[in-house]
Amino acid sequence: MDYSLYINEFLILATALFLALLSPGPDFAMILKQSISSGKRASIFSSIGIGIGSSIHVVYTVLGIGLIISKSIILFNIIKYLGAAYLIYLGYKSLKSKGTNLNVKNIKIEEMSDFKAFSLGFLCNALNPKATLFFLSIFTVVVSIDTPMHVQAFYGIFCIFTATFWFVGLSLILSHKKVKGFFNKFGIWFDRSIGTVLIALGIKVALSK
């Protein structure tokens, strides 16, 4: 099998995932809160929970998209437009962002068990309907119905591990003063740049055939 056929597909999926991880959302807010209020360890376990929670979306998306497309082109288009609308919504929220204030001088660190921290991260992602729309939009439009199941499974595993490592890394770097200073000073322009790209991606998804 010539796997080079799927390189472009994978690169588009990876780019969309990366931009979604960069954009402000419930998962980012969870890790930010955990890093500040409960410490690095709790934040790392919450990050692992988020990654495992995303596997729920990946599994039902990979297994269900082919069936949806084969049964109803109307339903497929509904999912596509919902996904596009969600990406545009993420972009709009990023454009309207006023930045992130990481002034934590008066916040007291609260002890949290590893299991509770993991559970909070898992539920934050697994019960997030926006995550559902994201994975449905990506696997519906970017990933071809003709892409073999084991290749789609690889895409899914990539998404899970990327999300996990991203938030674990975020947990580690948010404790540094220089990073907090960057978010306080330049976070608003960072969010707006990401927002512009997300809106463009959403429009591309909506116009795809």
C-alpha positions as CSV (number, residue, x, y, z in Angstrom):
1,M,0.0,0.0,0.0
2,D,1.3,3.5,-0.9
3,Y,1.0,5.4,2.4
4,S,2.3,8.6,0.7
5,L,-1.3,9.0,-0.6
6,Y,-2.4,9.9,2.9
7,I,0.4,12.3,3.8
8,N,-1.5,15.4,2.7
9,E,-4.6,14.2,4.5
10,F,-2.6,13.6,7.7
11,L,-1.0,17.1,7.5
12,I,-4.3,18.8,7.2
13,L,-5.7,16.9,10.1
14,A,-2.6,17.6,12.2
15,T,-2.8,21.3,11.4
16,A,-6.5,21.5,12.3
17,L,-5.9,19.6,15.6
18,F,-2.9,21.9,16.5
19,L,-4.9,25.0,15.9
20,A,-7.9,23.7,17.9
21,L,-5.5,22.9,20.8
22,L,-4.1,26.4,20.6
23,S,-7.5,28.1,20.7
24,P,-9.1,28.9,24.1
25,G,-11.6,26.4,25.2
26,P,-12.8,24.3,28.2
27,D,-9.7,22.0,28.2
28,F,-7.3,24.9,28.1
29,A,-9.3,26.6,30.9
30,M,-9.2,23.4,33.0
31,I,-5.4,23.1,32.7
32,L,-4.9,26.7,33.4
33,K,-7.0,26.5,36.5
34,Q,-5.3,23.3,37.7
35,S,-1.8,24.7,37.1
36,I,-2.6,27.7,39.2
37,S,-4.9,26.4,41.9
38,S,-3.8,22.8,42.4
39,G,-0.2,22.7,41.2
40,K,1.8,21.0,38.4
41,R,1.1,17.4,39.4
42,A,-2.7,17.8,39.5
43,S,-2.5,19.6,36.1
44,I,-0.5,16.8,34.6
45,F,-3.0,14.2,35.7
46,S,-5.9,16.3,34.4
47,S,-4.0,16.6,31.1
48,I,-3.8,12.8,30.9
49,G,-7.5,12.7,31.6
50,I,-8.2,15.1,28.7
51,G,-6.2,12.9,26.4
52,I,-8.0,9.7,27.4
53,G,-11.3,11.6,27.2
54,S,-10.7,12.5,23.6
55,S,-10.4,8.8,22.7
56,I,-14.2,8.5,23.3
57,H,-14.8,11.0,20.5
58,V,-12.2,9.4,18.2
59,V,-13.7,5.9,18.6
60,Y,-17.3,6.7,17.8
61,T,-16.2,9.1,15.0
62,V,-14.0,6.7,13.2
63,L,-16.5,3.8,13.5
64,G,-19.6,5.9,12.7
65,I,-18.7,8.3,9.9
66,G,-18.6,5.7,7.1
67,L,-22.1,4.5,8.1
68,I,-23.4,8.0,8.2
69,I,-22.1,8.9,4.8
70,S,-23.4,5.6,3.2
71,K,-26.9,6.2,4.6
72,S,-27.6,9.8,4.1
73,I,-25.8,12.6,2.2
74,I,-28.1,15.1,3.9
75,L,-27.0,14.0,7.4
76,F,-23.4,14.1,6.2
77,N,-23.9,17.7,5.0
78,I,-25.5,18.7,8.3
79,I,-22.5,17.4,10.2
80,K,-20.2,19.1,7.8
81,Y,-21.8,22.5,8.2
82,L,-22.1,22.1,12.0
83,G,-18.4,21.3,12.1
84,A,-17.6,24.3,9.9
85,A,-19.7,26.5,12.1
86,Y,-17.9,25.3,15.2
87,L,-14.5,26.1,13.8
88,I,-15.7,29.5,12.8
89,Y,-17.2,30.0,16.3
90,L,-13.8,29.0,17.8
91,G,-12.1,31.6,15.6
92,Y,-14.7,34.3,16.5
93,K,-14.2,33.6,20.2
94,S,-10.4,33.9,19.7
95,L,-10.8,37.2,17.9
96,K,-12.9,38.6,20.7
97,S,-10.6,37.4,23.4
98,K,-9.2,40.0,25.7
99,G,-6.2,37.8,26.6
100,T,-5.4,35.6,29.5
101,N,-4.4,37.1,32.9
102,L,-2.1,34.9,34.8
103,N,-1.7,37.0,37.9
104,V,-1.7,34.4,40.6
105,K,-0.2,36.2,43.6
106,N,-3.3,35.8,45.8
107,I,-4.3,32.3,44.8
108,K,-3.8,29.5,47.4
109,I,-2.7,26.1,46.2
110,E,-5.3,23.4,46.9
111,E,-4.4,19.7,47.4
112,M,-6.1,17.3,44.9
113,S,-5.8,13.5,44.5
114,D,-4.3,12.1,41.3
115,F,-7.6,10.3,40.6
116,K,-9.8,13.3,41.1
117,A,-7.5,15.4,38.9
118,F,-7.6,12.7,36.2
119,S,-11.4,12.5,36.4
120,L,-11.9,16.2,36.1
121,G,-9.8,16.2,32.9
122,F,-11.5,13.1,31.5
123,L,-15.0,14.4,32.1
124,C,-14.1,17.9,30.8
125,N,-13.3,16.5,27.4
126,A,-15.5,13.4,27.2
127,L,-18.7,15.4,28.0
128,N,-17.8,18.4,25.8
129,P,-20.2,18.6,22.8
130,K,-17.8,21.0,21.1
131,A,-15.1,18.2,21.0
132,T,-17.7,16.0,19.3
133,L,-18.3,18.6,16.6
134,F,-14.6,19.1,16.1
135,F,-13.8,15.4,15.5
136,L,-16.9,14.9,13.4
137,S,-16.0,17.9,11.2
138,I,-12.4,16.8,10.7
139,F,-13.0,13.1,10.1
140,T,-16.0,13.9,7.8
141,V,-14.3,16.4,5.6
142,V,-10.6,16.0,5.8
143,V,-10.5,12.2,6.0
144,S,-11.7,10.4,2.9
145,I,-14.3,7.6,3.2
146,D,-11.9,5.5,1.2
147,T,-9.1,5.9,3.7
148,P,-8.5,2.4,5.2
149,M,-9.7,1.8,8.8
150,H,-6.2,1.1,10.1
151,V,-5.0,4.5,8.7
152,Q,-7.9,6.3,10.3
153,A,-7.1,4.4,13.6
154,F,-3.6,5.9,13.3
155,Y,-5.0,9.3,12.9
156,G,-7.1,8.8,16.0
157,I,-4.2,7.6,18.1
158,F,-2.2,10.6,16.9
159,C,-5.0,12.9,18.0
160,I,-5.1,11.3,21.5
161,F,-1.4,11.4,22.1
162,T,-1.0,14.8,20.7
163,A,-3.7,16.2,22.9
164,T,-2.2,14.5,26.0
165,F,1.4,15.7,25.3
166,W,0.2,19.2,24.5
167,F,-1.6,19.7,27.8
168,V,1.1,17.9,29.8
169,G,3.6,20.3,28.2
170,L,1.3,23.2,28.9
171,S,1.1,22.1,32.6
172,L,4.9,22.2,32.8
173,I,5.5,25.5,31.2
174,L,2.7,27.5,32.9
175,S,4.7,27.5,36.1
176,H,7.4,29.6,34.6
177,K,7.2,33.4,35.2
178,K,8.4,34.3,31.6
179,V,5.5,32.3,30.1
180,K,3.0,34.0,32.4
181,G,4.5,37.3,31.4
182,F,4.1,36.4,27.7
183,F,0.4,35.5,28.1
184,N,-0.3,38.7,30.1
185,K,1.4,40.9,27.5
186,F,0.9,39.2,24.1
187,G,-1.9,36.7,24.7
188,I,-4.6,38.8,23.0
189,W,-2.6,39.0,19.7
190,F,-1.8,35.3,19.9
191,D,-5.5,34.5,20.3
192,R,-6.5,36.8,17.4
193,S,-3.9,35.2,15.1
194,I,-5.2,31.7,15.9
195,G,-8.8,33.0,15.5
196,T,-8.1,34.2,11.9
197,V,-6.7,30.9,10.8
198,L,-9.6,28.9,12.4
199,I,-12.2,31.0,10.6
200,A,-10.4,30.4,7.3
201,L,-10.3,26.7,8.0
202,G,-14.0,26.7,8.9
203,I,-14.9,28.4,5.6
204,K,-12.8,25.9,3.7
205,V,-14.7,23.0,5.4
206,A,-18.1,24.6,4.6
207,L,-17.2,25.1,0.9
208,S,-15.6,21.6,0.5
209,K,-17.4,19.0,-1.6
